[in-house]
Amino acid sequence: MSHVLPVGDADFDKRILHAGRPVVVDFYAHWCGPCGQTMKALEALIEADHDHPEWKGRIFKVDTDASEALMTQYKIEGVPTFICFENGKETAREEGAMSRNDLKGMLTRWLP
């Protein structure tokens, strides 16, 4: 079971911009090796980290090849790119592949 929920053009506004709480979006591409490695680390982190059950349901992924409008709108220049949204606005951004420890630090800062 995936803990990183897919979102696209049709449901981005509702699920991300109107979430009512901070959420994180991973902009990725299927062909991107570092994206796949980072996604595996992220899934494993969410599954294993029992200290942060609130992370489940608050982390999403956007396939940039399938959602070019979102890629353009949020000026995604490289993948993976993680963006935190709160109250409909971008509040933080990190670009590039990350280790499990880096992901944990990012989520701890972004998802109180």
N, CA, C and O atoms as a GROMACS GRO file, in nm:
protein
  448
    1MET      N    1   0.083  -0.119   0.000
    1MET     CA    2   0.000   0.000   0.000
    1MET      C    3   0.088   0.125   0.000
    1MET      O    4   0.181   0.137   0.080
    2SER      N    5   0.058   0.215  -0.088
    2SER     CA    6   0.135   0.338  -0.098
    2SER      C    7   0.084   0.442   0.003
    2SER      O    8  -0.037   0.462   0.017
    3HIS      N    9   0.178   0.505   0.072
    3HIS     CA   10   0.143   0.612   0.165
    3HIS      C   11   0.159   0.749   0.101
    3HIS      O   12   0.117   0.849   0.158
    4VAL      N   13   0.219   0.754  -0.018
    4VAL     CA   14   0.234   0.878  -0.092
    4VAL      C   15   0.125   0.876  -0.198
    4VAL      O   16   0.128   0.796  -0.291
    5LEU      N   17   0.028   0.966  -0.184
    5LEU     CA   18  -0.093   0.962  -0.263
    5LEU      C   19  -0.079   1.037  -0.395
    5LEU      O   20  -0.030   1.150  -0.395
    6PRO      N   21  -0.121   0.977  -0.506
    6PRO     CA   22  -0.112   1.048  -0.634
    6PRO      C   23  -0.215   1.160  -0.643
    6PRO      O   24  -0.327   1.148  -0.593
    7VAL      N   25  -0.174   1.268  -0.707
    7VAL     CA   26  -0.263   1.381  -0.731
    7VAL      C   27  -0.224   1.439  -0.867
    7VAL      O   28  -0.108   1.433  -0.907
    8GLY      N   29  -0.322   1.496  -0.936
    8GLY     CA   30  -0.294   1.550  -1.070
    8GLY      C   31  -0.372   1.677  -1.095
    8GLY      O   32  -0.425   1.739  -1.003
    9ASP      N   33  -0.379   1.714  -1.221
    9ASP     CA   34  -0.444   1.840  -1.260
    9ASP      C   35  -0.588   1.848  -1.209
    9ASP      O   36  -0.631   1.953  -1.161
   10ALA      N   37  -0.662   1.738  -1.219
   10ALA     CA   38  -0.805   1.740  -1.188
   10ALA      C   39  -0.836   1.758  -1.040
   10ALA      O   40  -0.939   1.816  -1.005
   11ASP      N   41  -0.748   1.709  -0.951
   11ASP     CA   42  -0.780   1.714  -0.808
   11ASP      C   43  -0.677   1.790  -0.724
   11ASP      O   44  -0.685   1.788  -0.601
   12PHE      N   45  -0.582   1.857  -0.788
   12PHE     CA   46  -0.477   1.927  -0.715
   12PHE      C   47  -0.534   2.038  -0.625
   12PHE      O   48  -0.500   2.045  -0.507
   13ASP      N   49  -0.618   2.122  -0.680
   13ASP     CA   50  -0.673   2.233  -0.601
   13ASP      C   51  -0.745   2.182  -0.476
   13ASP      O   52  -0.721   2.231  -0.366
   14LYS      N   53  -0.833   2.085  -0.494
   14LYS     CA   54  -0.912   2.034  -0.382
   14LYS      C   55  -0.824   1.966  -0.278
   14LYS      O   56  -0.837   1.993  -0.159
   15ARG      N   57  -0.734   1.878  -0.322
   15ARG     CA   58  -0.657   1.796  -0.227
   15ARG      C   59  -0.535   1.868  -0.171
   15ARG      O   60  -0.489   1.835  -0.061
   16ILE      N   61  -0.481   1.965  -0.244
   16ILE     CA   62  -0.359   2.032  -0.198
   16ILE      C   63  -0.388   2.174  -0.151
   16ILE      O   64  -0.361   2.208  -0.035
   17LEU      N   65  -0.441   2.256  -0.238
   17LEU     CA   66  -0.459   2.397  -0.205
   17LEU      C   67  -0.570   2.421  -0.102
   17LEU      O   68  -0.568   2.522  -0.032
   18HIS      N   69  -0.665   2.329  -0.094
   18HIS     CA   70  -0.774   2.343   0.002
   18HIS      C   71  -0.770   2.231   0.108
   18HIS      O   72  -0.873   2.188   0.158
   19ALA      N   73  -0.651   2.186   0.140
   19ALA     CA   74  -0.635   2.074   0.232
   19ALA      C   75  -0.672   2.110   0.376
   19ALA      O   76  -0.712   2.022   0.453
   20GLY      N   77  -0.658   2.235   0.414
   20GLY     CA   78  -0.690   2.275   0.550
   20GLY      C   79  -0.579   2.250   0.650
   20GLY      O   80  -0.596   2.275   0.769
   21ARG      N   81  -0.467   2.201   0.603
   21ARG     CA   82  -0.349   2.177   0.687
   21ARG      C   83  -0.228   2.166   0.595
   21ARG      O   84  -0.244   2.146   0.475
   22PRO      N   85  -0.108   2.178   0.649
   22PRO     CA   86   0.010   2.166   0.562
   22PRO      C   87   0.018   2.027   0.497
   22PRO      O   88  -0.008   1.926   0.562
   23VAL      N   89   0.054   2.026   0.370
   23VAL     CA   90   0.076   1.902   0.295
   23VAL      C   91   0.204   1.916   0.214
   23VAL      O   92   0.248   2.027   0.184
   24VAL      N   93   0.262   1.804   0.178
   24VAL     CA   94   0.385   1.801   0.098
   24VAL      C   95   0.356   1.731  -0.034
   24VAL      O   96   0.289   1.628  -0.038
   25VAL      N   97   0.408   1.789  -0.141
   25VAL     CA   98   0.393   1.732  -0.274
   25VAL      C   99   0.530   1.702  -0.332
   25VAL      O  100   0.617   1.789  -0.334
   26ASP      N  101   0.548   1.579  -0.379
   26ASP     CA  102   0.670   1.536  -0.447
   26ASP      C  103   0.641   1.540  -0.597
   26ASP      O  104   0.562   1.460  -0.648
   27PHE      N  105   0.704   1.633  -0.667
   27PHE     CA  106   0.696   1.638  -0.813
   27PHE      C  107   0.806   1.547  -0.866
   27PHE      O  108   0.924   1.570  -0.838
   28TYR      N  109   0.768   1.443  -0.941
   28TYR     CA  110   0.862   1.341  -0.984
   28TYR      C  111   0.834   1.301  -1.129
   28TYR      O  112   0.736   1.345  -1.189
   29ALA      N  113   0.922   1.216  -1.182
   29ALA     CA  114   0.901   1.156  -1.315
   29ALA      C  115   0.937   1.008  -1.307
   29ALA      O  116   1.032   0.970  -1.238
   30HIS      N  117   0.861   0.925  -1.377
   30HIS     CA  118   0.885   0.780  -1.376
   30HIS      C  119   1.023   0.743  -1.427
   30HIS      O  120   1.083   0.647  -1.379
   31TRP      N  121   1.074   0.817  -1.523
   31TRP     CA  122   1.202   0.785  -1.586
   31TRP      C  123   1.322   0.830  -1.502
   31TRP      O  124   1.436   0.800  -1.535
   32CYS      N  125   1.297   0.903  -1.394
   32CYS     CA  126   1.403   0.962  -1.311
   32CYS      C  127   1.450   0.863  -1.205
   32CYS      O  128   1.376   0.831  -1.112
   33GLY      N  129   1.574   0.815  -1.218
   33GLY     CA  130   1.630   0.722  -1.120
   33GLY      C  131   1.632   0.776  -0.978
   33GLY      O  132   1.586   0.707  -0.887
   34PRO      N  133   1.684   0.897  -0.956
   34PRO     CA  134   1.684   0.953  -0.821
   34PRO      C  135   1.543   0.969  -0.763
   34PRO      O  136   1.524   0.959  -0.642
   35CYS      N  137   1.444   0.995  -0.850
   35CYS     CA  138   1.305   1.006  -0.803
   35CYS      C  139   1.259   0.873  -0.746
   35CYS      O  140   1.195   0.868  -0.640
   36GLY      N  141   1.289   0.764  -0.815
   36GLY     CA  142   1.250   0.632  -0.769
   36GLY      C  143   1.316   0.595  -0.638
   36GLY      O  144   1.252   0.539  -0.549
   37GLN      N  145   1.444   0.625  -0.625
   37GLN     CA  146   1.517   0.595  -0.501
   37GLN      C  147   1.460   0.678  -0.385
   37GLN      O  148   1.441   0.626  -0.275
   38THR      N  149   1.432   0.804  -0.412
   38THR     CA  150   1.377   0.891  -0.308
   38THR      C  151   1.237   0.846  -0.268
   38THR      O  152   1.202   0.849  -0.151
   39MET      N  153   1.157   0.805  -0.366
   39MET     CA  154   1.022   0.758  -0.336
   39MET      C  155   1.026   0.632  -0.249
   39MET      O  156   0.948   0.620  -0.155
   40LYS      N  157   1.116   0.540  -0.279
   40LYS     CA  158   1.129   0.419  -0.197
   40LYS      C  159   1.166   0.455  -0.054
   40LYS      O  160   1.111   0.400   0.041
   41ALA      N  161   1.260   0.548  -0.038
   41ALA     CA  162   1.302   0.592   0.095
   41ALA      C  163   1.186   0.660   0.168
   41ALA      O  164   1.167   0.640   0.287
   42LEU      N  165   1.109   0.740   0.096
   42LEU     CA  166   0.996   0.812   0.155
   42LEU      C  167   0.888   0.714   0.201
   42LEU      O  168   0.836   0.725   0.312
   43GLU      N  169   0.854   0.618   0.115
   43GLU     CA  170   0.753   0.517   0.151
   43GLU      C  171   0.798   0.438   0.274
   43GLU      O  172   0.718   0.415   0.366
   44ALA      N  173   0.924   0.397   0.277
   44ALA     CA  174   0.976   0.320   0.390
   44ALA      C  175   0.974   0.403   0.517
   44ALA      O  176   0.942   0.352   0.624
   45LEU      N  177   1.008   0.529   0.506
   45LEU     CA  178   1.008   0.619   0.622
   45LEU      C  179   0.868   0.633   0.680
   45LEU      O  180   0.849   0.620   0.801
   46ILE      N  181   0.770   0.658   0.595
   46ILE     CA  182   0.633   0.676   0.642
   46ILE      C  183   0.581   0.548   0.705
   46ILE      O  184   0.512   0.552   0.807
   47GLU      N  185   0.613   0.435   0.645
   47GLU     CA  186   0.568   0.306   0.696
   47GLU      C  187   0.629   0.276   0.833
   47GLU      O  188   0.561   0.224   0.921
   48ALA      N  189   0.757   0.306   0.850
   48ALA     CA  190   0.829   0.267   0.971
   48ALA      C  191   0.824   0.369   1.084
   48ALA      O  192   0.846   0.333   1.199
   49ASP      N  193   0.796   0.495   1.054
   49ASP     CA  194   0.805   0.600   1.155
   49ASP      C  195   0.674   0.611   1.233
   49ASP      O  196   0.581   0.681   1.193
   50HIS      N  197   0.669   0.541   1.344
   50HIS     CA  198   0.548   0.540   1.427
   50HIS      C  199   0.538   0.664   1.515
   50HIS      O  200   0.435   0.686   1.580
   51ASP      N  201   0.642   0.747   1.517
   51ASP     CA  202   0.639   0.871   1.594
   51ASP      C  203   0.557   0.979   1.523
   51ASP      O  204   0.518   1.078   1.585
   52HIS      N  205   0.532   0.960   1.394
   52HIS     CA  206   0.464   1.062   1.315
   52HIS      C  207   0.348   1.004   1.234
   52HIS      O  208   0.351   1.009   1.111
   53PRO      N  209   0.246   0.950   1.300
   53PRO     CA  210   0.133   0.893   1.225
   53PRO      C  211   0.058   1.000   1.145
   53PRO      O  212  -0.014   0.968   1.051
   54GLU      N  213   0.075   1.127   1.184
   54GLU     CA  214   0.006   1.237   1.113
   54GLU      C  215   0.059   1.258   0.972
   54GLU      O  216  -0.005   1.328   0.893
   55TRP      N  217   0.171   1.199   0.939
   55TRP     CA  218   0.224   1.214   0.803
   55TRP      C  219   0.138   1.141   0.701
   55TRP      O  220   0.128   1.184   0.586
   56LYS      N  221   0.076   1.032   0.742
   56LYS     CA  222  -0.007   0.955   0.649
   56LYS      C  223  -0.124   1.040   0.603
   56LYS      O  224  -0.194   1.102   0.684
   57GLY      N  225  -0.146   1.044   0.473
   57GLY     CA  226  -0.254   1.122   0.417
   57GLY      C  227  -0.218   1.268   0.392
   57GLY      O  228  -0.304   1.346   0.351
   58ARG      N  229  -0.092   1.306   0.417
   58ARG     CA  230  -0.051   1.445   0.398
   58ARG      C  231   0.064   1.459   0.300
   58ARG      O  232   0.118   1.568   0.281
   59ILE      N  233   0.103   1.348   0.237
   59ILE     CA  234   0.214   1.350   0.142
   59ILE      C  235   0.162   1.298   0.008
   59ILE      O  236   0.106   1.189  -0.001
   60PHE      N  237   0.183   1.378  -0.095
   60PHE     CA  238   0.128   1.350  -0.226
   60PHE      C  239   0.239   1.349  -0.331
   60PHE      O  240   0.350   1.396  -0.306
   61LYS      N  241   0.208   1.294  -0.448
   61LYS     CA  242   0.304   1.294  -0.559
   61LYS      C  243   0.235   1.336  -0.687
   61LYS      O  244   0.120   1.300  -0.712
   62VAL      N  245   0.307   1.413  -0.768
   62VAL     CA  246   0.260   1.458  -0.898
   62VAL      C  247   0.356   1.407  -1.004
   62VAL      O  248   0.475   1.437  -0.999
   63ASP      N  249   0.305   1.332  -1.099
   63ASP     CA  250   0.384   1.286  -1.214
   63ASP      C  251   0.395   1.404  -1.310
   63ASP      O  252   0.296   1.443  -1.373
   64THR      N  253   0.513   1.460  -1.321
   64THR     CA  254   0.530   1.581  -1.401
   64THR      C  255   0.505   1.557  -1.549
   64THR      O  256   0.467   1.650  -1.621
   65ASP      N  257   0.525   1.435  -1.597
   65ASP     CA  258   0.497   1.405  -1.738
   65ASP      C  259   0.347   1.406  -1.766
   65ASP      O  260   0.305   1.440  -1.876
   66ALA      N  261   0.268   1.368  -1.667
   66ALA     CA  262   0.123   1.364  -1.684
   66ALA      C  263   0.056   1.496  -1.645
   66ALA      O  264  -0.060   1.518  -1.678
   67SER      N  265   0.128   1.582  -1.577
   67SER     CA  266   0.072   1.709  -1.527
   67SER      C  267   0.163   1.826  -1.563
   67SER      O  268   0.216   1.895  -1.476
   68GLU      N  269   0.180   1.847  -1.693
   68GLU     CA  270   0.270   1.954  -1.739
   68GLU      C  271   0.222   2.092  -1.694
   68GLU      O  272   0.304   2.180  -1.671
   69ALA      N  273   0.091   2.111  -1.680
   69ALA     CA  274   0.040   2.241  -1.636
   69ALA      C  275   0.086   2.271  -1.494
   69ALA      O  276   0.126   2.384  -1.465
   70LEU      N  277   0.082   2.171  -1.405
   70LEU     CA  278   0.128   2.192  -1.268
   70LEU      C  279   0.279   2.214  -1.265
   70LEU      O  280   0.329   2.296  -1.188
   71MET      N  281   0.351   2.141  -1.349
   71MET     CA  282   0.496   2.157  -1.357
   71MET      C  283   0.531   2.300  -1.396
   71MET      O  284   0.622   2.360  -1.339
   72THR      N  285   0.459   2.355  -1.492
   72THR     CA  286   0.482   2.492  -1.536
   72THR      C  287   0.438   2.592  -1.429
   72THR      O  288   0.511   2.686  -1.398
   73GLN      N  289   0.320   2.572  -1.374
   73GLN     CA  290   0.266   2.663  -1.274
   73GLN      C  291   0.359   2.678  -1.154
   73GLN      O  292   0.377   2.788  -1.102
   74TYR      N  293   0.417   2.568  -1.109
   74TYR     CA  294   0.503   2.572  -0.990
   74TYR      C  295   0.652   2.577  -1.025
   74TYR      O  296   0.737   2.557  -0.939
   75LYS      N  297   0.681   2.604  -1.152
   75LYS     CA  298   0.818   2.627  -1.198
   75LYS      C  299   0.913   2.514  -1.154
   75LYS      O  300   1.019   2.538  -1.096
   76ILE      N  301   0.872   2.392  -1.185
   76ILE     CA  302   0.953   2.275  -1.153
   76ILE      C  303   1.060   2.264  -1.261
   76ILE      O  304   1.030   2.237  -1.377
   77GLU      N  305   1.183   2.284  -1.222
   77GLU     CA  306   1.295   2.281  -1.318
   77GLU      C  307   1.372   2.151  -1.312
   77GLU      O  308   1.445   2.119  -1.406
   78GLY      N  309   1.358   2.076  -1.206
   78GLY     CA  310   1.425   1.947  -1.191
   78GLY      C  311   1.344   1.859  -1.099
   78GLY      O  312   1.265   1.907  -1.017
   79VAL      N  313   1.363   1.729  -1.113
   79VAL     CA  314   1.291   1.634  -1.029
   79VAL      C  315   1.392   1.544  -0.959
   79VAL      O  316   1.497   1.514  -1.014
   80PRO      N  317   1.360   1.502  -0.839
   80PRO     CA  318   1.240   1.534  -0.762
   80PRO      C  319   1.246   1.674  -0.702
   80PRO      O  320   1.354   1.725  -0.670
   81THR      N  321   1.131   1.735  -0.688
   81THR     CA  322   1.115   1.862  -0.617
   81THR      C  323   1.002   1.845  -0.518
   81THR      O  324   0.892   1.802  -0.554
   82PHE      N  325   1.029   1.878  -0.393
   82PHE     CA  326   0.930   1.871  -0.287
   82PHE      C  327   0.884   2.012  -0.253
   82PHE      O  328   0.966   2.102  -0.234
   83ILE      N  329   0.752   2.030  -0.245
   83ILE     CA  330   0.696   2.159  -0.207
   83ILE      C  331   0.597   2.138  -0.094
   83ILE      O  332   0.513   2.048  -0.100
   84CYS      N  333   0.607   2.221   0.009
   84CYS     CA  334   0.509   2.222   0.117
   84CYS      C  335   0.408   2.331   0.088
   84CYS      O  336   0.445   2.444   0.056
   85PHE      N  337   0.282   2.297   0.098
   85PHE     CA  338   0.173   2.392   0.079
   85PHE      C  339   0.094   2.405   0.209
   85PHE      O  340   0.068   2.306   0.277
   86GLU      N  341   0.058   2.529   0.242
   86GLU     CA  342  -0.028   2.554   0.356
   86GLU      C  343  -0.120   2.670   0.321
   86GLU      O  344  -0.074   2.774   0.272
   87ASN      N  345  -0.248   2.652   0.346
   87ASN     CA  346  -0.348   2.754   0.313
   87ASN      C  347  -0.340   2.800   0.168
   87ASN      O  348  -0.355   2.918   0.138
   88GLY      N  349  -0.315   2.705   0.078
   88GLY     CA  350  -0.313   2.735  -0.064
   88GLY      C  351  -0.186   2.799  -0.117
   88GLY      O  352  -0.180   2.836  -0.234
   89LYS      N  353  -0.084   2.812  -0.031
   89LYS     CA  354   0.039   2.878  -0.074
   89LYS      C  355   0.160   2.790  -0.049
   89LYS      O  356   0.164   2.711   0.046
   90GLU      N  357   0.259   2.804  -0.136
   90GLU     CA  358   0.387   2.736  -0.116
   90GLU      C  359   0.458   2.799   0.002
   90GLU      O  360   0.475   2.921   0.008
   91THR      N  361   0.500   2.716   0.098
   91THR     CA  362   0.571   2.766   0.215
   91THR      C  363   0.716   2.721   0.222
   91THR      O  364   0.796   2.780   0.294
   92ALA      N  365   0.751   2.615   0.148
   92ALA     CA  366   0.889   2.565   0.149
   92ALA      C  367   0.911   2.479   0.025
   92ALA      O  368   0.816   2.425  -0.032
   93ARG      N  369   1.038   2.468  -0.014
   93ARG     CA  370   1.072   2.390  -0.133
   93ARG      C  371   1.212   2.331  -0.115
   93ARG      O  372   1.303   2.397  -0.065
   94GLU      N  373   1.227   2.205  -0.157
   94GLU     CA  374   1.356   2.136  -0.161
   94GLU      C  375   1.365   2.064  -0.295
   94GLU      O  376   1.268   2.004  -0.341
   95GLU      N  377   1.482   2.071  -0.357
   95GLU     CA  378   1.502   2.005  -0.485
   95GLU      C  379   1.613   1.902  -0.473
   95GLU      O  380   1.709   1.919  -0.398
   96GLY      N  381   1.597   1.793  -0.549
   96GLY     CA  382   1.700   1.691  -0.556
   96GLY      C  383   1.668   1.568  -0.472
   96GLY      O  384   1.582   1.570  -0.385
   97ALA      N  385   1.742   1.462  -0.501
   97ALA     CA  386   1.724   1.336  -0.430
   97ALA      C  387   1.765   1.354  -0.284
   97ALA      O  388   1.853   1.433  -0.251
   98MET      N  389   1.699   1.278  -0.197
   98MET     CA  390   1.727   1.287  -0.054
   98MET      C  391   1.735   1.148   0.007
   98MET      O  392   1.672   1.053  -0.039
   99SER      N  393   1.815   1.139   0.110
   99SER     CA  394   1.824   1.016   0.188
   99SER      C  395   1.703   1.008   0.282
   99SER      O  396   1.629   1.104   0.298
  100ARG      N  397   1.687   0.894   0.342
  100ARG     CA  398   1.579   0.876   0.438
  100ARG      C  399   1.590   0.976   0.554
  100ARG      O  400   1.490   1.033   0.597
  101ASN      N  401   1.712   0.997   0.603
  101ASN     CA  402   1.733   1.093   0.712
  101ASN      C  403   1.700   1.235   0.669
  101ASN      O  404   1.640   1.311   0.745
  102ASP      N  405   1.739   1.272   0.547
  102ASP     CA  406   1.707   1.406   0.495
  102ASP      C  407   1.555   1.424   0.483
  102ASP      O  408   1.502   1.528   0.518
  103LEU      N  409   1.488   1.320   0.433
  103LEU     CA  410   1.342   1.326   0.420
  103LEU      C  411   1.276   1.342   0.556
  103LEU      O  412   1.182   1.420   0.572
  104LYS      N  413   1.325   1.267   0.654
  104LYS     CA  414   1.267   1.276   0.789
  104LYS      C  415   1.283   1.417   0.844
  104LYS      O  416   1.189   1.473   0.902
  105GLY      N  417   1.401   1.475   0.827
  105GLY     CA  418   1.423   1.612   0.874
  105GLY      C  419   1.330   1.711   0.806
  105GLY      O  420   1.274   1.799   0.871
  106MET      N  421   1.314   1.696   0.674
  106MET     CA  422   1.227   1.785   0.598
  106MET      C  423   1.082   1.773   0.646
  106MET      O  424   1.017   1.874   0.672
  107LEU      N  425   1.032   1.651   0.658
  107LEU     CA  426   0.894   1.630   0.700
  107LEU      C  427   0.870   1.677   0.843
  107LEU      O  428   0.763   1.730   0.874
  108THR      N  429   0.967   1.660   0.928
  108THR     CA  430   0.956   1.705   1.067
  108THR      C  431   0.943   1.856   1.073
  108THR      O  432   0.866   1.909   1.154
  109ARG      N  433   1.017   1.926   0.988
  109ARG     CA  434   1.009   2.073   0.984
  109ARG      C  435   0.878   2.120   0.920
  109ARG      O  436   0.818   2.216   0.966
  110TRP      N  437   0.835   2.053   0.815
  110TRP     CA  438   0.723   2.100   0.735
  110TRP      C  439   0.586   2.057   0.785
  110TRP      O  440   0.488   2.130   0.766
  111LEU      N  441   0.577   1.942   0.849
  111LEU     CA  442   0.446   1.889   0.890
  111LEU      C  443   0.442   1.879   1.042
  111LEU      O  444   0.462   1.772   1.099
  112PRO      N  445   0.415   1.990   1.108
  112PRO     CA  446   0.414   1.990   1.255
  112PRO      C  447   0.301   1.904   1.311
  112PRO      O  448   0.287   1.894   1.433
   0.00000   0.00000   0.00000
